[in-house]
Amino acid sequence: MVLGMSLQAFTLVHVIISLIAIAAGLVVMFGLLGSKPMPGLTAIFLLFTILTNATGFLFPFKQLLPSYIIAGISLVLLAIACLALYGMKLKGAWRPVYIVTAMISLYFNVFVLIIQSFLKIPALAALAPAVPPSPPSGPVFAVVQGIVLLFFVLVTIGAWRRYKPMAFA
């Protein structure tokens, strides 16, 4: 039982929160490229990304896993992103600080989504077998993760160059 839910129900809630965070984050990411602030969707992205990282710590703990480390780093990055956006209003150097921290947090969520997809979807698991608790491995998995990393690096650089909001409250 976690938060009064069965582990299966809690896992489903955690996955739904994660998917909402990723979907909102992807829309926000493309908004950054078009220099569109999207304050409501940005708040959803940040809130649900914080929630997905925080709820990850509530799963039964057997050993320190990379997912806990990624979630911890992501929470620190999200705190900085929220400070840059809401506290410092993206003024001066806080604009690129926000872009980089928000996009790295989104990348971490997508990174974990890919790992979980390769672990849970039989067709993908066959392409990159894993021996739990180890993550998937092999060339297919490495290529997919490499392409996603390159995509995020390029989009983050593009957002850094193009995102110039007039005002963000």
DSSP file with accessible surface (Angstrom, degrees, kcal/mol):
  #  RESIDUE AA STRUCTURE BP1 BP2  ACC     N-H-->O    O-->H-N    N-H-->O    O-->H-N    TCO  KAPPA ALPHA  PHI   PSI    X-CA   Y-CA   Z-CA
    1    1 A M              0   0  169      0, 0.0     2,-0.4     0, 0.0     5,-0.2   0.000 360.0 360.0 360.0 132.7    0.0    0.0    0.0
    2    2 A V  B >   -A    5   0A  15      3,-3.0     3,-2.1     1,-0.1    57,-0.1  -0.989 360.0 -15.6-132.4 122.1    1.2    3.5   -1.0
    3    3 A L  T 3  S-     0   0  125     -2,-0.4     3,-0.1     1,-0.3    -1,-0.1   0.865 129.7 -53.9  52.1  37.9   -0.8    6.5    0.0
    4    4 A G  T 3  S+     0   0   64      1,-0.3     2,-0.3     0, 0.0    -1,-0.3   0.543 119.2 108.6  77.4   6.7   -3.8    4.2    0.7
    5    5 A M  B <  S-A    2   0A  56     -3,-2.1    -3,-3.0     1,-0.1    -1,-0.3  -0.845  76.5-103.7-112.2 154.2   -3.6    2.6   -2.7
    6    6 A S     >  -     0   0   58     -2,-0.3     4,-2.9    -5,-0.2     5,-0.2  -0.290  39.2-109.0 -64.4 159.5   -2.5   -0.8   -3.8
    7    7 A L  H  > S+     0   0   77      1,-0.2     4,-2.6     2,-0.2     5,-0.2   0.898 121.3  52.7 -60.3 -36.8    1.0   -0.8   -5.4
    8    8 A Q  H  > S+     0   0  167      2,-0.2     4,-2.0     1,-0.2    -1,-0.2   0.924 111.4  44.9 -64.6 -44.5   -0.7   -1.5   -8.8
    9    9 A A  H  > S+     0   0   37      2,-0.2     4,-2.4     1,-0.2    -2,-0.2   0.918 113.7  50.1 -66.4 -42.3   -3.1    1.5   -8.4
   10   10 A F  H  X S+     0   0    2     -4,-2.9     4,-2.8     1,-0.2    -2,-0.2   0.909 108.9  52.4 -62.7 -41.0   -0.3    3.8   -7.2
   11   11 A T  H  X S+     0   0   55     -4,-2.6     4,-2.6    -5,-0.2    -1,-0.2   0.921 108.8  50.4 -60.9 -42.3    1.9    2.7  -10.2
   12   12 A L  H  X S+     0   0  106     -4,-2.0     4,-2.6     2,-0.2    -2,-0.2   0.929 111.1  48.0 -62.1 -44.9   -0.9    3.6  -12.5
   13   13 A V  H  X S+     0   0   57     -4,-2.4     4,-2.7     1,-0.2     5,-0.2   0.934 112.0  50.3 -60.8 -45.0   -1.3    7.1  -10.9
   14   14 A H  H  X S+     0   0   35     -4,-2.8     4,-2.4     1,-0.2    -2,-0.2   0.916 111.3  48.2 -59.9 -43.6    2.4    7.6  -11.1
   15   15 A V  H  X S+     0   0   62     -4,-2.6     4,-2.7     2,-0.2    -1,-0.2   0.918 111.4  49.7 -65.1 -42.7    2.5    6.7  -14.8
   16   16 A I  H  X S+     0   0   84     -4,-2.6     4,-2.4     2,-0.2     5,-0.2   0.936 111.2  49.3 -62.2 -44.7   -0.5    8.9  -15.6
   17   17 A I  H  X S+     0   0   22     -4,-2.7     4,-2.4     1,-0.2    -1,-0.2   0.928 112.2  49.5 -58.4 -44.2    1.2   11.8  -13.8
   18   18 A S  H  X S+     0   0   21     -4,-2.4     4,-2.5     1,-0.2    -2,-0.2   0.909 110.3  48.9 -62.8 -43.5    4.4   11.1  -15.8
   19   19 A L  H  X S+     0   0   82     -4,-2.7     4,-2.8     2,-0.2     5,-0.2   0.887 110.9  50.2 -67.2 -37.4    2.6   11.0  -19.1
   20   20 A I  H  X S+     0   0   66     -4,-2.4     4,-2.8    -5,-0.2     5,-0.3   0.932 111.5  49.6 -63.5 -43.9    0.8   14.3  -18.4
   21   21 A A  H  X S+     0   0    0     -4,-2.4     4,-2.5    27,-0.2    -2,-0.2   0.923 113.8  45.1 -60.5 -44.4    4.2   15.9  -17.4
   22   22 A I  H  X S+     0   0   13     -4,-2.5     4,-2.6     2,-0.2     5,-0.2   0.936 114.0  48.0 -67.1 -46.6    5.8   14.6  -20.6
   23   23 A A  H  X S+     0   0   57     -4,-2.8     4,-1.9     2,-0.2    -2,-0.2   0.946 116.0  43.6 -60.9 -47.7    2.9   15.7  -22.9
   24   24 A A  H  X S+     0   0    7     -4,-2.8     4,-2.7    -5,-0.2    -1,-0.2   0.918 113.4  53.2 -63.5 -41.0    2.7   19.2  -21.4
   25   25 A G  H  X S+     0   0    0     -4,-2.5     4,-2.8    -5,-0.3    -1,-0.2   0.882 106.5  51.4 -62.5 -39.7    6.5   19.5  -21.4
   26   26 A L  H  X S+     0   0   60     -4,-2.6     4,-2.1     2,-0.2    -1,-0.2   0.912 111.4  47.4 -65.7 -40.4    6.7   18.6  -25.1
   27   27 A V  H  X S+     0   0   68     -4,-1.9     4,-2.1     2,-0.2    -2,-0.2   0.937 113.6  48.0 -64.6 -44.5    4.1   21.3  -26.0
   28   28 A V  H  X S+     0   0    2     -4,-2.7     4,-2.4     2,-0.2    -2,-0.2   0.912 108.2  56.2 -61.1 -40.9    6.0   23.8  -23.8
   29   29 A M  H  X S+     0   0    0     -4,-2.8     4,-1.5     1,-0.2    -1,-0.2   0.935 109.8  43.9 -58.5 -46.3    9.3   22.8  -25.5
   30   30 A F  H  X S+     0   0  107     -4,-2.1     4,-1.3     1,-0.2    -1,-0.2   0.832 109.8  57.9 -71.0 -27.6    7.9   23.6  -28.9
   31   31 A G  H  <>S+     0   0    3     -4,-2.1     5,-3.3     1,-0.2    -1,-0.2   0.895 102.5  54.3 -64.1 -38.9    6.4   26.8  -27.5
   32   32 A L  H ><5S+     0   0    2     -4,-2.4     3,-1.4     1,-0.2    -2,-0.2   0.906 105.2  53.2 -60.8 -40.8    9.8   27.9  -26.4
   33   33 A L  H 3<5S+     0   0   30     -4,-1.5    -1,-0.2     1,-0.3    -2,-0.2   0.837 113.4  43.0 -63.6 -31.5   11.0   27.4  -30.0
   34   34 A G  T 3<5S-     0   0   37     -4,-1.3    -1,-0.3    -3,-0.1    -2,-0.2   0.270 115.6-116.4 -94.7   7.9    8.2   29.7  -31.2
   35   35 A S  T < 5 +     0   0   39     -3,-1.4    -3,-0.2     1,-0.2    -2,-0.1   0.842  67.2 144.0  58.7  38.6    8.8   32.2  -28.3
   36   36 A K      < -     0   0  129     -5,-3.3    -1,-0.2    -8,-0.2    -2,-0.1  -0.934  40.9-156.2-109.5 117.2    5.4   31.5  -26.9
   37   37 A P        -     0   0   38      0, 0.0     5,-0.1     0, 0.0    -1,-0.1   0.858  10.0-169.3 -63.2 -40.8    5.3   31.5  -23.1
   38   38 A M     >  -     0   0   58      3,-0.1     4,-2.7    -7,-0.1     5,-0.2   0.950   4.8-173.8  49.3  62.9    2.2   29.3  -22.5
   39   39 A P  H  > S+     0   0   76      0, 0.0     4,-2.1     0, 0.0     5,-0.2   0.875  76.0  48.3 -59.2 -40.9    1.9   30.1  -18.7
   40   40 A G  H  > S+     0   0   50      2,-0.2     4,-2.0     1,-0.2     5,-0.1   0.950 115.9  42.1 -65.4 -48.6   -0.9   27.6  -18.0
   41   41 A L  H  > S+     0   0   57      1,-0.2     4,-2.8     2,-0.2    -1,-0.2   0.862 112.1  56.0 -68.2 -33.2    0.7   24.7  -19.7
   42   42 A T  H  X S+     0   0    1     -4,-2.7     4,-2.9     2,-0.2     5,-0.2   0.923 107.0  49.6 -63.7 -42.1    4.1   25.6  -18.3
   43   43 A A  H  X S+     0   0   41     -4,-2.1     4,-2.9    -5,-0.2     5,-0.3   0.912 111.6  49.0 -62.9 -41.3    2.7   25.4  -14.8
   44   44 A I  H  X S+     0   0   71     -4,-2.0     4,-2.8     2,-0.2     5,-0.3   0.937 111.7  49.6 -62.7 -46.1    1.1   22.0  -15.5
   45   45 A F  H  X S+     0   0    0     -4,-2.8     4,-2.1     2,-0.2     5,-0.2   0.955 115.3  42.5 -57.6 -50.7    4.4   20.8  -16.9
   46   46 A L  H  X S+     0   0    4     -4,-2.9     4,-2.4     2,-0.2     5,-0.2   0.944 116.8  47.0 -64.9 -46.7    6.4   22.0  -13.9
   47   47 A L  H  X S+     0   0   95     -4,-2.9     4,-2.7    -5,-0.2    -2,-0.2   0.945 115.8  43.6 -61.1 -49.3    3.8   20.8  -11.3
   48   48 A F  H  X S+     0   0   48     -4,-2.8     4,-2.5    -5,-0.3   -27,-0.2   0.828 112.4  53.0 -71.5 -27.7    3.4   17.3  -12.9
   49   49 A T  H  X S+     0   0    0     -4,-2.1     4,-2.0    -5,-0.3    -1,-0.2   0.914 110.8  47.2 -71.9 -38.9    7.1   16.9  -13.4
   50   50 A I  H  X S+     0   0   58     -4,-2.4     4,-2.8    -5,-0.2    -2,-0.2   0.942 113.7  49.3 -62.5 -45.4    7.7   17.7   -9.7
   51   51 A L  H  X S+     0   0   64     -4,-2.7     4,-3.0     1,-0.2     5,-0.3   0.900 109.0  50.9 -61.9 -42.1    4.9   15.3   -8.8
   52   52 A T  H  X S+     0   0    6     -4,-2.5     4,-1.2     1,-0.2    -1,-0.2   0.911 114.0  44.6 -66.0 -38.4    6.3   12.4  -11.0
   53   53 A N  H  X S+     0   0    9     -4,-2.0     4,-0.7     2,-0.2    -2,-0.2   0.927 115.7  47.1 -69.0 -43.6    9.7   12.8   -9.4
   54   54 A A  H >< S+     0   0   42     -4,-2.8     3,-1.1     1,-0.2     4,-0.3   0.925 110.8  50.5 -65.5 -43.5    8.3   13.1   -5.9
   55   55 A T  H >< S+     0   0   16     -4,-3.0     3,-1.6     1,-0.3     4,-0.4   0.802  98.4  68.8 -67.6 -24.7    6.0   10.1   -6.2
   56   56 A G  H >< S+     0   0   16     -4,-1.2     3,-0.9     1,-0.3    -1,-0.3   0.829  93.9  57.4 -60.8 -28.9    8.9    8.0   -7.5
   57   57 A F  T << S+     0   0   89     -3,-1.1    -1,-0.3    -4,-0.7    -2,-0.2   0.608  94.9  67.2 -76.5 -11.5   10.4    8.2   -4.1
   58   58 A L  T <  S+     0   0   79     -3,-1.6    -1,-0.2    -4,-0.3    -2,-0.2   0.581  74.6 104.3 -87.4  -9.6    7.3    6.6   -2.6
   59   59 A F  S <  S-     0   0   42     -3,-0.9   -57,-0.0    -4,-0.4   -52,-0.0  -0.384  94.9 -78.2 -66.9 149.9    7.7    3.2   -4.2
   60   60 A P        -     0   0   75      0, 0.0     2,-0.6     0, 0.0    -1,-0.1  -0.278  51.5-134.2 -52.4 129.0    9.0    0.5   -1.9
   61   61 A F        +     0   0  130      1,-0.2     3,-0.1    -3,-0.1    -4,-0.0  -0.790  43.0 151.4 -95.2 119.7   12.7    1.0   -1.5
   62   62 A K  S    S-     0   0  192     -2,-0.6     2,-0.3     1,-0.5    -1,-0.2   0.679  72.7 -12.7-111.3 -37.9   15.0   -2.0   -1.8
   63   63 A Q  S    S-     0   0   99      0, 0.0    -1,-0.5     0, 0.0     2,-0.5  -0.975  81.7 -81.8-157.7 161.6   18.2   -0.4   -3.0
   64   64 A L        -     0   0  114     -2,-0.3    -3,-0.0    -3,-0.1     3,-0.0  -0.582  52.6-170.9 -71.8 119.4   19.4    2.9   -4.4
   65   65 A L    >>  -     0   0   49     -2,-0.5     4,-1.3     1,-0.1     3,-1.1  -0.778  37.0-111.5-109.4 158.0   18.5    2.8   -8.1
   66   66 A P  H 3> S+     0   0   84      0, 0.0     4,-2.9     0, 0.0     5,-0.2   0.838 115.7  65.4 -55.5 -31.5   19.5    5.2  -10.9
   67   67 A S  H 3> S+     0   0   58      1,-0.2     4,-2.4     2,-0.2     5,-0.2   0.865  99.7  51.0 -62.1 -34.7   15.9    6.4  -11.1
   68   68 A Y  H <> S+     0   0   21     -3,-1.1     4,-2.3     2,-0.2    -1,-0.2   0.899 111.1  47.8 -67.5 -39.5   16.2    7.8   -7.6
   69   69 A I  H  X S+     0   0   90     -4,-1.3     4,-2.6     2,-0.2     5,-0.2   0.939 112.5  48.4 -66.9 -44.5   19.3    9.7   -8.5
   70   70 A I  H  X S+     0   0   29     -4,-2.9     4,-2.9     1,-0.2    -2,-0.2   0.926 112.0  49.9 -61.0 -43.6   17.7   11.0  -11.7
   71   71 A A  H  X S+     0   0    7     -4,-2.4     4,-2.4    -5,-0.2    -1,-0.2   0.908 110.7  49.8 -63.2 -41.1   14.6   12.1   -9.7
   72   72 A G  H  X S+     0   0   29     -4,-2.3     4,-1.8     2,-0.2    -2,-0.2   0.936 113.1  45.1 -62.9 -46.0   16.7   13.8   -7.1
   73   73 A I  H  X S+     0   0   82     -4,-2.6     4,-2.6     1,-0.2    -2,-0.2   0.927 112.4  52.8 -62.9 -42.1   18.7   15.8   -9.7
   74   74 A S  H  X S+     0   0    0     -4,-2.9     4,-2.9    -5,-0.2    -2,-0.2   0.897 105.8  53.2 -62.6 -39.9   15.5   16.6  -11.6
   75   75 A L  H  X S+     0   0   50     -4,-2.4     4,-2.1     2,-0.2    -1,-0.2   0.902 109.5  48.7 -63.5 -38.2   13.9   18.0   -8.4
   76   76 A V  H  X S+     0   0   91     -4,-1.8     4,-2.1     2,-0.2    -2,-0.2   0.945 113.0  47.8 -64.2 -45.5   16.9   20.3   -7.9
   77   77 A L  H  X S+     0   0   28     -4,-2.6     4,-2.7     1,-0.2    -2,-0.2   0.900 110.8  51.6 -61.7 -39.8   16.7   21.4  -11.5
   78   78 A L  H  X S+     0   0    0     -4,-2.9     4,-2.8     2,-0.2    -1,-0.2   0.871 106.4  53.6 -67.2 -36.1   13.0   22.0  -11.2
   79   79 A A  H  X S+     0   0   62     -4,-2.1     4,-2.4     2,-0.2    -1,-0.2   0.929 111.7  45.9 -62.4 -41.7   13.4   24.1   -8.1
   80   80 A I  H  X S+     0   0   63     -4,-2.1     4,-2.9     2,-0.2    -2,-0.2   0.921 111.9  51.5 -66.9 -41.4   15.9   26.3  -10.1
   81   81 A A  H  X S+     0   0    0     -4,-2.7     4,-2.6     1,-0.2     5,-0.2   0.920 111.1  47.6 -61.4 -43.4   13.5   26.4  -13.1
   82   82 A C  H  X>S+     0   0   31     -4,-2.8     4,-2.9     2,-0.2     5,-1.0   0.910 112.3  49.3 -65.7 -40.6   10.7   27.6  -10.9
   83   83 A L  I  X>S+     0   0   85     -4,-2.4     5,-2.8     3,-0.2     4,-0.9   0.939 113.2  47.2 -61.0 -45.8   12.9   30.2   -9.3
   84   84 A A  I  <5S+     0   0    0     -4,-2.9     6,-2.8     3,-0.2     7,-0.3   0.907 121.6  36.1 -62.6 -42.3   14.0   31.4  -12.7
   85   85 A L  I  <5S+     0   0    0     -4,-2.6     4,-0.2     4,-0.2    -2,-0.2   0.957 132.5  20.9 -78.6 -53.9   10.5   31.5  -14.1
   86   86 A Y  I  <5S+     0   0   85     -4,-2.9    -3,-0.2    -5,-0.2    -2,-0.1   0.836 131.5  36.7 -91.3 -34.2    8.4   32.7  -11.2
   87   87 A G  I  <<S+     0   0   48     -5,-1.0    -3,-0.2    -4,-0.9    -4,-0.1   0.918 130.4  26.5 -84.3 -47.2   10.8   34.3   -8.8
   88   88 A M  S > <S-     0   0   77     -5,-2.8     3,-2.0    -6,-0.2    -3,-0.2   0.439  94.0-134.4 -99.3  -1.7   13.2   36.0  -11.2
   89   89 A K  T 3   -     0   0   91     -6,-0.3    79,-0.3     1,-0.3    -4,-0.2   0.778  59.6 -72.3  56.2  29.7   10.7   36.4  -14.1
   90   90 A L  T 3  S+     0   0   12     -6,-2.8     5,-0.4     1,-0.2    -1,-0.3   0.696  85.1 162.9  62.1  23.8   13.3   35.2  -16.7
   91   91 A K    X   -     0   0  144     -3,-2.0     3,-2.1    -7,-0.3    -1,-0.2  -0.503  55.0 -34.2 -78.0 138.0   15.2   38.4  -16.4
   92   92 A G  T >  S+     0   0   67      1,-0.3     3,-1.4    -2,-0.2    -4,-0.0  -0.267 135.0   1.9  59.3-128.3   18.8   38.5  -17.7
   93   93 A A  T 3> S+     0   0   72      1,-0.3     4,-1.7     2,-0.2    -1,-0.3   0.632 118.5  79.0 -69.0 -12.8   20.6   35.2  -17.2
   94   94 A W  H <> S+     0   0   78     -3,-2.1     4,-2.6     1,-0.2    -1,-0.3   0.768  82.3  65.6 -69.9 -23.3   17.5   33.6  -15.7
   95   95 A R  H <> S+     0   0   42     -3,-1.4     4,-2.4    -5,-0.4    -1,-0.2   0.980 107.9  37.1 -62.9 -55.6   16.0   33.0  -19.1
   96   96 A P  H  > S+     0   0   18      0, 0.0     4,-2.7     0, 0.0     5,-0.3   0.874 114.3  57.5 -66.7 -30.3   18.7   30.5  -20.3
   97   97 A V  H  X S+     0   0   51     -4,-1.7     4,-2.5     2,-0.2     5,-0.3   0.942 109.4  45.6 -60.7 -46.3   18.8   29.1  -16.8
   98   98 A Y  H  X S+     0   0    2     -4,-2.6     4,-2.8     2,-0.2     5,-0.3   0.946 113.0  49.7 -60.2 -49.8   15.1   28.3  -17.0
   99   99 A I  H  X S+     0   0    0     -4,-2.4     4,-2.4     1,-0.2     5,-0.2   0.946 114.8  43.0 -57.2 -49.8   15.3   26.9  -20.5
  100  100 A V  H  X S+     0   0   42     -4,-2.7     4,-2.5     2,-0.2     5,-0.2   0.942 117.1  44.7 -66.3 -46.4   18.2   24.6  -19.7
  101  101 A T  H  X S+     0   0   11     -4,-2.5     4,-2.1    -5,-0.3    -1,-0.2   0.921 115.8  46.8 -67.7 -40.4   16.9   23.3  -16.3
  102  102 A A  H  X S+     0   0    0     -4,-2.8     4,-2.3    -5,-0.3    -1,-0.2   0.924 114.6  46.8 -65.9 -42.5   13.3   22.8  -17.6
  103  103 A M  H  X S+     0   0    1     -4,-2.4     4,-2.8    -5,-0.3    -2,-0.2   0.877 110.6  51.4 -72.0 -33.6   14.5   21.0  -20.7
  104  104 A I  H  X S+     0   0   61     -4,-2.5     4,-2.7    -5,-0.2    -1,-0.2   0.930 110.3  50.3 -66.7 -39.8   16.9   18.7  -18.8
  105  105 A S  H  X S+     0   0    0     -4,-2.1     4,-1.8    -5,-0.2    -2,-0.2   0.915 112.0  47.0 -63.1 -41.9   14.1   17.8  -16.4
  106  106 A L  H  X S+     0   0    0     -4,-2.3     4,-2.4     2,-0.2     5,-0.2   0.930 110.7  52.7 -64.2 -44.0   11.9   17.0  -19.4
  107  107 A Y  H  X S+     0   0   31     -4,-2.8     4,-3.3     1,-0.2    -2,-0.2   0.921 106.2  53.6 -57.3 -44.4   14.7   15.0  -21.0
  108  108 A F  H  X S+     0   0   38     -4,-2.7     4,-2.4     1,-0.2    -1,-0.2   0.908 108.8  49.4 -58.9 -40.9   15.1   13.0  -17.8
  109  109 A N  H  X S+     0   0   13     -4,-1.8     4,-2.3     2,-0.2    -1,-0.2   0.919 113.8  45.0 -63.5 -43.1   11.4   12.1  -17.8
  110  110 A V  H  X S+     0   0   19     -4,-2.4     4,-2.6     2,-0.2    -2,-0.2   0.906 110.2  55.6 -67.2 -39.6   11.6   11.0  -21.5
  111  111 A F  H  X S+     0   0   52     -4,-3.3     4,-2.2    -5,-0.2    -2,-0.2   0.940 111.2  43.6 -55.8 -48.1   14.8    9.1  -20.7
  112  112 A V  H  X S+     0   0   42     -4,-2.4     4,-3.1     1,-0.2     5,-0.2   0.895 110.3  56.4 -68.1 -37.3   13.0    7.1  -18.0
  113  113 A L  H  X S+     0   0   61     -4,-2.3     4,-2.5     1,-0.2    -2,-0.2   0.919 107.9  48.3 -59.1 -42.3   10.0    6.7  -20.3
  114  114 A I  H  X S+     0   0   20     -4,-2.6     4,-2.5     2,-0.2    -2,-0.2   0.937 111.8  48.9 -65.4 -44.8   12.2    5.0  -22.9
  115  115 A I  H  X S+     0   0   25     -4,-2.2     4,-1.7     1,-0.2    -2,-0.2   0.957 113.7  46.2 -58.7 -49.1   13.8    2.8  -20.3
  116  116 A Q  H  X S+     0   0   76     -4,-3.1     4,-2.6     1,-0.2     5,-0.3   0.872 110.3  54.0 -63.1 -35.9   10.4    1.7  -18.9
  117  117 A S  H  X S+     0   0   31     -4,-2.5     4,-2.5    -5,-0.2     8,-0.3   0.923 109.0  47.9 -63.8 -42.7    9.1    1.2  -22.5
  118  118 A F  H  < S+     0   0    8     -4,-2.5    -1,-0.2     1,-0.2    -2,-0.2   0.795 116.4  45.1 -69.1 -25.8   12.0   -1.2  -23.3
  119  119 A L  H  < S+     0   0   59     -4,-1.7    -2,-0.2    -5,-0.2    -1,-0.2   0.848 123.8  31.0 -81.7 -34.9   11.3   -3.0  -20.0
  120  120 A K  H  < S+     0   0  143     -4,-2.6    -2,-0.2    -5,-0.2    -3,-0.2   0.691 100.9  76.1-103.1 -23.2    7.6   -3.3  -20.2
  121  121 A I    >X  -     0   0   77     -4,-2.5     4,-2.9    -5,-0.3     3,-0.6  -0.838  69.7-148.3 -95.8 114.3    6.7   -3.5  -24.0
  122  122 A P  H 3> S+     0   0  108      0, 0.0     4,-2.1     0, 0.0     5,-0.2   0.847  94.2  53.2 -52.5 -40.8    7.5   -7.0  -25.2
  123  123 A A  H 3> S+     0   0   72      1,-0.2     4,-0.7     2,-0.2    -5,-0.1   0.900 115.1  41.1 -64.2 -39.3    8.5   -6.0  -28.7
  124  124 A L  H X> S+     0   0   50     -3,-0.6     4,-1.4    -7,-0.2     3,-0.6   0.885 110.7  57.1 -74.0 -38.7   10.9   -3.4  -27.4
  125  125 A A  H 3< S+     0   0   30     -4,-2.9    -2,-0.2    -8,-0.3    -1,-0.2   0.862 102.8  55.9 -60.1 -34.1   12.2   -5.8  -24.7
  126  126 A A  H 3< S+     0   0   82     -4,-2.1    -1,-0.3    -5,-0.3    -2,-0.2   0.820 107.1  49.9 -67.8 -29.1   13.1   -8.3  -27.4
  127  127 A L  H << S+     0   0   97     -4,-0.7    13,-0.4    -3,-0.6    14,-0.2   0.750 127.8  20.1 -80.0 -25.9   15.2   -5.7  -29.1
  128  128 A A  S  < S-     0   0    1     -4,-1.4    -1,-0.2   -10,-0.2    -2,-0.1  -0.625  83.1-158.3-144.9  77.8   17.1   -4.7  -26.0
  129  129 A P        -     0   0   91      0, 0.0     8,-0.9     0, 0.0     2,-0.3  -0.234   9.2-165.9 -62.2 149.0   17.0   -7.4  -23.3
  130  130 A A        -     0   0   32      6,-0.2    -2,-0.0   -12,-0.1    -5,-0.0  -0.960  21.1-142.0-133.1 151.8   17.6   -6.4  -19.7
  131  131 A V    >   -     0   0  116      4,-0.4     3,-2.3    -2,-0.3     0, 0.0  -0.936  53.5 -91.5-112.1 101.5   18.3   -8.4  -16.5
  132  132 A P  T 3  S+     0   0  103      0, 0.0    -2,-0.0     0, 0.0     0, 0.0  -0.227 110.9  28.2 -54.9 143.3   16.4   -6.5  -13.8
  133  133 A P  T 3  S+     0   0   91      0, 0.0     0, 0.0     0, 0.0     0, 0.0  -0.960 110.0  85.2 -88.8  11.5   17.2   -4.4  -12.0
  134  134 A S  S <  S-     0   0   66     -3,-2.3     3,-0.1     1,-0.1     0, 0.0  -0.424  82.4-115.3 -70.7 148.2   19.6   -3.4  -14.8
  135  135 A P        -     0   0   66      0, 0.0    -4,-0.4     0, 0.0    -1,-0.1  -0.287  43.7 -78.2 -74.7 167.8   18.2   -1.2  -17.5
  136  136 A P        -     0   0    5      0, 0.0     2,-0.3     0, 0.0    -6,-0.2  -0.191  56.0-177.0 -58.5 159.0   17.9   -2.4  -21.1
  137  137 A S        +     0   0   73     -8,-0.9     4,-0.3    -3,-0.1     3,-0.2  -0.868  24.9  85.4-147.7-178.7   21.1   -2.4  -23.1
  138  138 A G  S  > S-     0   0   36     -2,-0.3     4,-2.4     1,-0.2     5,-0.2  -0.307  84.1 -63.4 105.3 170.4   22.4   -3.1  -26.6
  139  139 A P  H  > S+     0   0  103      0, 0.0     4,-2.7     0, 0.0     5,-0.2   0.863 127.4  52.6 -64.5 -38.6   22.8   -1.2  -29.8
  140  140 A V  H  > S+     0   0   59    -13,-0.4     4,-2.5     2,-0.2     5,-0.2   0.955 113.2  44.5 -63.7 -47.3   19.1   -0.5  -30.4
  141  141 A F  H  > S+     0   0   23     -4,-0.3     4,-2.7   -14,-0.2     5,-0.2   0.928 114.2  50.0 -61.3 -44.4   18.6    0.9  -27.0
  142  142 A A  H  X S+     0   0   59     -4,-2.4     4,-2.5     1,-0.2    -1,-0.2   0.903 111.0  48.9 -62.8 -41.4   21.8    3.0  -27.2
  143  143 A V  H  X S+     0   0   87     -4,-2.7     4,-2.8     2,-0.2     5,-0.2   0.935 111.8  48.8 -65.7 -44.3   20.8    4.4  -30.6
  144  144 A V  H  X S+     0   0   49     -4,-2.5     4,-2.4    -5,-0.2    -2,-0.2   0.955 114.8  44.4 -60.7 -48.6   17.3    5.3  -29.4
  145  145 A Q  H  X S+     0   0   14     -4,-2.7     4,-2.6     1,-0.2    -1,-0.2   0.893 113.3  52.2 -64.7 -36.9   18.6    7.0  -26.3
  146  146 A G  H  X S+     0   0   36     -4,-2.5     4,-2.7    -5,-0.2    -1,-0.2   0.915 109.5  48.3 -64.2 -43.4   21.3    8.7  -28.4
  147  147 A I  H  X S+     0   0  109     -4,-2.8     4,-2.6     2,-0.2    -2,-0.2   0.924 112.8  48.3 -63.2 -43.7   18.8   10.1  -30.9
  148  148 A V  H  X S+     0   0   28     -4,-2.4     4,-2.5    -5,-0.2    -2,-0.2   0.925 112.0  49.4 -65.0 -42.6   16.6   11.4  -28.1
  149  149 A L  H  X S+     0   0   81     -4,-2.6     4,-2.6     2,-0.2    -2,-0.2   0.949 112.0  48.1 -60.9 -46.8   19.6   13.0  -26.3
  150  150 A L  H  X S+     0   0  106     -4,-2.7     4,-2.7     1,-0.2     5,-0.2   0.922 110.4  52.6 -60.1 -43.1   20.7   14.7  -29.6
  151  151 A F  H  X S+     0   0   83     -4,-2.6     4,-2.7     1,-0.2     5,-0.2   0.940 111.1  46.3 -57.4 -48.0   17.2   15.9  -30.2
  152  152 A F  H  X S+     0   0    9     -4,-2.5     4,-2.6     2,-0.2    -1,-0.2   0.883 111.2  51.5 -66.4 -38.0   17.0   17.5  -26.7
  153  153 A V  H  X S+     0   0   68     -4,-2.6     4,-2.4    -5,-0.2    -1,-0.2   0.954 113.3  45.1 -62.0 -47.1   20.4   19.1  -27.1
  154  154 A L  H  X S+     0   0  104     -4,-2.7     4,-2.6     1,-0.2    -2,-0.2   0.915 114.8  47.1 -65.1 -42.0   19.4   20.7  -30.4
  155  155 A V  H  X S+     0   0   12     -4,-2.7     4,-3.1    -5,-0.2     5,-0.2   0.906 111.2  51.7 -67.4 -39.7   16.0   21.8  -29.2
  156  156 A T  H  X S+     0   0   21     -4,-2.6     4,-2.6    -5,-0.2    -2,-0.2   0.932 111.4  47.1 -63.1 -42.5   17.5   23.3  -26.0
  157  157 A I  H  X S+     0   0   74     -4,-2.4     4,-2.1    -5,-0.2    -2,-0.2   0.934 113.5  49.2 -62.8 -43.6   20.1   25.2  -28.0
  158  158 A G  H  X S+     0   0   17     -4,-2.6     4,-2.4     1,-0.2     5,-0.2   0.915 111.9  47.7 -62.0 -42.4   17.3   26.4  -30.4
  159  159 A A  H  X S+     0   0    0     -4,-3.1     4,-3.0     2,-0.2    -1,-0.2   0.904 108.5  55.2 -66.0 -39.7   15.1   27.5  -27.5
  160  160 A W  H  < S+     0   0  119     -4,-2.6    -1,-0.2    -5,-0.2    -2,-0.2   0.916 115.2  39.9 -58.1 -41.7   18.0   29.3  -25.9
  161  161 A R  H  < S+     0   0  183     -4,-2.1    -1,-0.2    -5,-0.2    -2,-0.2   0.847 126.4  32.1 -75.8 -35.4   18.5   31.3  -29.1
  162  162 A R  H  < S+     0   0  151     -4,-2.4     2,-0.9    -5,-0.2    -2,-0.2   0.722  88.4  95.9-101.3 -25.4   14.8   31.8  -30.0
  163  163 A Y     <  +     0   0    1     -4,-3.0  -130,-0.1    -5,-0.2  -131,-0.1  -0.589  36.9 150.7 -78.7 108.1   12.8   32.1  -26.7
  164  164 A K        -     0   0  115     -2,-0.9    -1,-0.1  -132,-0.1     2,-0.1  -0.690  26.2-165.2-134.1  77.1   12.5   35.8  -26.0
  165  165 A P        -     0   0   29      0, 0.0     3,-0.2     0, 0.0  -129,-0.1  -0.382  19.3-143.2 -68.9 144.9    9.3   36.3  -24.0
  166  166 A M  S    S-     0   0  190      1,-0.3     2,-0.3    -2,-0.1     0, 0.0   0.936  81.7 -19.5 -69.3 -47.6    7.9   39.8  -23.7
  167  167 A A        -     0   0   82      2,-0.0     2,-0.4    -3,-0.0    -1,-0.3  -0.967  56.2-163.7-159.3 144.7    6.7   39.2  -20.2
  168  168 A F              0   0   14     -2,-0.3     0, 0.0   -79,-0.3     0, 0.0  -0.950 360.0 360.0-136.2 114.5    6.0   36.1  -18.1
  169  169 A A              0   0  100     -2,-0.4    -2,-0.0   -80,-0.0   -83,-0.0  -0.608 360.0 360.0 -98.4 360.0    3.9   36.5  -15.0
